[in-house]
């Protein structure tokens, strides 16, 4: 796989994961665990890294929103 195809697939996966999983907390946790496990076992992979990054970011956002709620 060329480097541009690898980066491109990682970016597409990152964007799709963000829009599809940002409201599904349990699905984000499962995807984060499995993508982290895949990275640990098989080494660097752009799609697994982008899934891990995106779902970690989703969980971080949800945690901060629950700890510091904004009152409208």
N, C-alpha and C positions, 0 to 999 in steps of 0.2 A: 504494500500500500504506500503510495507516495505521501510525502509530508503534507501537501496541500489537501489531498483527499482525507487524510487523517485529521487535520485541523478542522476542515469543513464539516466532517461528520461529527466531530466533537462539539462544534458550535451549534449545529442543527439539533443535536441531542440535548444540549443545554437549554436551548430556547423551547423545544417541545416539552421537555420535562418540567420546566418552570410553568408553562401555561396549562399543562394537563394535570399537574400534581399539587399546585399551590394551595388548594383547598382541601386536599385529602391528606391529613396528617399521618394516619397509620400506613397508608401506601408509601408516603415519603420515607417513613422510618424503615419499612421493609426494603425499599430500593436502596437506601443509604447503606443498610447492613450488607445486602448482597453485593453491591458494587464495591464496597470497602473490602469485603472478603475476596472478591475476584481480583482486585488490585493487589491484595496481600499475597494471594496464591500464584498469580500468573505474571505479575510485574506491570510495567507501564502499558496503559491502553487509553487512548484518547476518549473513547465512548464511556468506559467505566469511570474515568477521572471526571468527566463532565457530569455524569450522573451523581457521583459522590459530591462534587462541588455544589451542584444545583440543589440537591436535596438537603445537604447540610445548611445551605443558605436559607432554604424554606423553613427548616426547623429553627434556625437561629432567629429569623423574623417572627415566627409564631411565639417563641419563648419571650422575646423582648416585648411583643405586644401584650402578652399576658402579665408580665412583670410590671410594665409601665403603661397602663391603659390610657388612651387619650379620651378625655371627656369632651364631647361636642356640645 
